[in-house]
Every structure is written in C-alpha cells, then in structure tokens.
C-alpha cells in the first residue's frame, strides 16, 4: 500500500497533532489514514508524519489543490514537503 510522508518545519509537534486530529475525518474520506507522527530528534523545529494512502495519483491531486488554495490565500504559507512512497 502506498504512503505519504510529510515534513513540516517551524510548527510545534502538539500543534500538528491537534490539526491532524481535527482533520482526521476529512483525511479518511480522501483515502488518507494517519499512521504516525514524529519529532526530528536532531532538528527540534521539524515534524514528520506518515499517512497510508489509497491512491497516490488521487492524493497528489488533492494535496496540490489544497496547497495551491493555501498559497493563494497566503503566499508565505508554511506547507509540508510531501514524499510519496510505493
């Protein structure tokens, strides 16, 4: 099953946990299932989180649209770096 690894900087781990919990139902409805969240031990300002995803292409479309919308609202939005894994 494919996965999506997201890396985000300059956001506290607890904040990311709250956001992901709030968005849990939306993510699940889009075929994204949170598996884990980590704080980088060597870079305290970096958090990584892993989703099991149903479909890489559909998830890429969704993420690209969400990120485009976020950047349209705030060109300096702090967005995660996404890595899609087979």
C-alpha positions as CSV (number, residue, x, y, z in Angstrom):
1,X,0.0,0.0,0.0
2,X,1.3,3.5,-0.8
3,X,2.3,6.0,1.8
4,X,2.7,9.8,2.1
5,X,5.5,11.2,4.3
6,X,5.1,14.8,5.1
7,X,7.8,17.0,6.6
8,X,6.9,20.3,8.2
9,X,9.2,23.0,9.8
10,X,8.6,25.6,12.5
11,X,5.4,24.2,13.9
12,X,5.3,22.6,17.3
13,X,4.5,18.9,17.5
14,X,1.5,19.4,19.7
15,X,0.0,21.9,17.2
16,X,0.4,19.4,14.3
17,X,-1.2,16.7,16.4
18,X,-4.2,18.9,17.1
19,X,-4.6,19.9,13.4
20,X,-4.3,16.2,12.2
21,X,-6.8,15.1,14.8
22,X,-9.3,17.9,13.8
23,X,-8.8,16.9,10.1
24,X,-9.0,13.1,10.7
25,X,-12.4,12.5,9.2
26,X,-11.7,14.6,6.1
27,X,-8.4,12.8,5.5
28,X,-10.1,9.4,5.9
29,X,-12.8,10.4,3.4
30,X,-10.0,11.2,1.0
31,X,-8.2,7.9,1.4
32,X,-5.5,9.2,3.8
33,X,-5.0,7.3,7.1
34,X,-2.6,8.8,9.6
35,X,-0.2,6.2,10.9
36,X,2.4,8.1,12.9
37,X,3.8,11.5,13.9
38,X,7.5,12.1,14.8
39,X,9.6,15.0,16.1
40,X,13.0,15.0,14.5
41,X,15.5,14.3,17.3
42,X,18.2,16.3,15.6
43,X,16.1,19.2,14.4
44,X,13.6,20.3,17.0
45,X,11.8,22.5,14.5
46,X,10.9,19.6,12.2
47,X,7.9,17.3,12.5
48,X,7.3,14.4,10.1
49,X,4.0,12.4,9.8
50,X,3.1,9.4,7.8
51,X,-0.2,8.6,6.1
52,X,-1.2,5.3,4.5
53,X,-3.0,6.3,1.3
54,X,-5.4,4.5,-1.0
55,X,-4.2,6.1,-4.3
56,X,-1.0,8.1,-5.0
57,X,-2.5,10.0,-8.0
58,X,-5.7,11.0,-6.2
59,X,-3.8,12.1,-3.1
60,X,-1.3,14.1,-5.2
61,X,-4.3,15.9,-6.9
62,X,-5.8,16.7,-3.6
63,X,-2.6,17.9,-1.9
64,X,-1.7,20.0,-5.0
65,X,-5.2,21.6,-4.9
66,X,-5.1,22.2,-1.1
67,X,-1.6,23.7,-1.3
68,X,-2.5,25.9,-4.2
69,X,-5.5,27.2,-2.3
70,X,-3.4,27.9,0.8
71,X,-0.8,29.7,-1.3
72,X,-3.5,31.8,-3.0
73,X,-4.7,32.9,0.5
74,X,-1.2,33.4,1.9
75,X,1.8,33.3,-0.5
76,X,4.1,32.7,2.6
77,X,2.1,29.7,3.9
78,X,4.1,27.1,5.8
79,X,3.3,24.0,3.9
80,X,4.7,20.5,4.4
81,X,7.1,18.9,2.0
82,X,5.5,15.7,0.6
83,X,7.2,12.5,-0.3
84,X,5.1,9.7,-2.0
85,X,6.2,6.2,-1.3
86,X,5.3,3.0,-3.1
